[in-house]
Amino acid sequence: MTWFSCFGRRATSPAGGTDEVDEEVSGIHNVRLYTYKELKNATDDFSPANKIGEGGFGSVYKAKLKDGTIAAIKVLSAESKQGVREFLTEINVISNIEHEYLVKLYGCCVEANHRILVYNFLENNSLAQTLLGGGSSSMQFSWRTRSRICIGVARGLAFLHEEVRPYIVHRDIKASNILLDRNLNPKIADFGLAKLIPSNMTHVSTRVAGTIGYLAPEYAIRGQLTRKADIYSFGVLLVEIVCGRCNTNTRLPIGEQYLLERVMEFLSPCHHRLFTCNGDCMALR
């Protein structure tokens, strides 16, 4: 295991060719570099038994590093060109910041065509897997726990939006990107779509990226990105946490599939009432 100060180099592959590392990462410093062999051994040859997640970018494995540290290994799919860009962005964003409500980057692997990120391991997976029923979890979330999760995510976003310079817009705040440690404290994860915005700019114009159901309407329509895009997504997440269901569930009857539509029905003036957490919001499940 070594340290390197930038990615601005060419790596020779086993086949004798070269693998261009994108110039946009040439300024990255102080990132721990793991070998592919180290991470292969740490995951027992990327055994299915150690696989803890999967997404469009590739797969995530639980690993035991040589020093005994338990880590989460995020392996980028070699077929995903967009994923390579997201991989580089994630390193660029997260390598220079640290906060109690953000995942911690231990290091990465850039060897031949392998692109792997090494993060701290979070024992209770994601909100999507536990609270919202994406997995087989039987965990119970009290209102106090839900409140603590909401406050933790809010503090993590406030750090990204207010304390970092240039400030960071995550662009993909959602239940599957909120990981939980052994005490159910939240950590914001997956910075592959993040954008850095200088404080002297009101917005940046960019391609729309994120997850359907969490996208702020004004961002989806105009492609003008501000911190408000994260705040809208966070609002959707709050409703999900309160109601205990994901924002879209196509297995439900047509009129009940979209959580925000259901919420608006309950909040509509024609109902002349507000729903309460102990009563009507349970009907939104």
ZIVEN-V362243 format. One record per backbone hydrogen bond with DSSP energy under -0.5 kcal/mol. NH is the residue of the N-H (numbers start at 1). CO is the residue of the C=O. If there is no record, write none. Layout:
nh=[NH/NH]
co=[CO/CO]
This chain:
nh=[2/4/7/9/11/13/16/19/20/21/22/25/26/28/31/32/33/34/34/39/40/41/42/43/44/45/46/47/50/51/52/53/55/58/59/60/61/62/63/64/65/65/68/71/71/72/73/73/74/74/75/75/76/76/77/80/81/84/85/86/87/88/89/90/91/92/93/94/95/97/102/103/105/106/106/107/108/109/111/114/116/117/118/119/119/120/121/123/124/125/127/127/128/130/132/134/135/137/142/146/147/148/149/150/151/152/153/154/155/156/157/158/159/160/161/162/163/163/164/167/168/169/170/174/177/178/179/179/180/181/184/187/188/189/194/195/197/197/201/204/206/206/214/215/220/221/222/223/224/225/225/229/230/231/232/233/234/235/236/237/238/239/240/241/242/243/244/245/249/252/256/257/257/259/259/262/263/264/265/266/267/268/271/272/272/279/281/282/283/284/285]
co=[33/31/25/7/19/17/13/11/18/9/20/22/23/25/4/106/2/32/108/35/36/37/38/39/41/40/40/43/47/48/60/60/58/55/75/53/73/50/71/42/63/69/65/63/69/119/61/71/72/117/59/73/74/115/57/77/79/80/81/82/83/84/85/86/87/88/89/90/91/94/99/188/103/104/118/118/32/116/114/111/109/74/107/72/117/104/70/121/180/122/175/178/175/126/127/128/129/129/140/142/143/144/145/146/147/148/149/150/151/152/153/154/155/156/157/158/158/159/159/197/160/195/168/172/174/175/177/187/125/185/181/179/101/177/191/169/167/195/198/225/204/223/211/211/216/217/218/219/218/204/223/226/227/227/228/229/230/231/232/233/234/235/236/237/238/239/240/240/257/249/253/253/254/247/257/258/259/260/261/262/263/264/268/268/269/276/276/279/280/281/282]
